[in-house]
Amino acid sequence: MFIILWSSHQLMFLCNLRLWFSFVNRDHNDANLTLVLLHVTF
């Protein structure tokens, strides 16, 4: 179960990372930054 959660988390992290880069290029959104930081921490 942990492996399944981890792999889905990796997919979510990659998607959020791509979204985050596009957001950073356009405007700095604190909410999106917090989401990415949360995903990086966990």
BATOR-591697 format. One record per residue (C-alpha): residue in one letter; x, z, y. Coordinates in nm, 3 decimals. Each point is the difference from the previous one (the first is absolute). Layout:
N
> A	X	Z	Y
...
//
This chain:
42
> M	0.000	0.000	0.000
> F	0.284	0.081	0.238
> I	0.159	-0.340	-0.064
> I	-0.328	-0.177	0.077
> L	-0.037	0.194	0.324
> W	0.362	-0.069	0.088
> S	-0.023	-0.375	-0.057
> S	-0.323	-0.031	0.198
> H	0.166	0.208	0.271
> Q	0.291	-0.243	0.006
> L	-0.240	-0.292	0.046
> M	-0.178	0.182	0.280
> F	0.334	0.085	0.160
> L	0.116	-0.363	-0.006
> C	-0.327	-0.121	0.152
> N	0.011	0.268	0.268
> L	0.363	-0.080	0.074
> R	-0.086	-0.365	0.067
> L	-0.298	0.107	0.212
> W	0.216	0.250	0.186
> F	0.260	-0.262	0.090
> S	-0.269	-0.229	0.139
> F	-0.148	0.292	0.196
> V	0.341	0.094	0.138
> N	0.054	-0.357	0.112
> R	-0.331	-0.003	0.188
> D	-0.056	0.354	0.125
> H	0.101	0.353	-0.089
> N	-0.295	0.168	-0.163
> D	0.051	0.372	-0.070
> A	-0.261	0.004	-0.275
> N	0.172	-0.277	-0.195
> L	0.337	0.165	0.050
> T	-0.138	0.323	-0.144
> L	-0.137	-0.184	-0.302
> V	0.336	-0.160	-0.073
> L	0.184	0.328	0.050
> L	-0.239	0.166	-0.244
> H	0.065	-0.272	-0.258
> V	0.376	0.025	0.050
> T	-0.008	0.378	-0.041
> F	-0.203	-0.001	-0.322
//
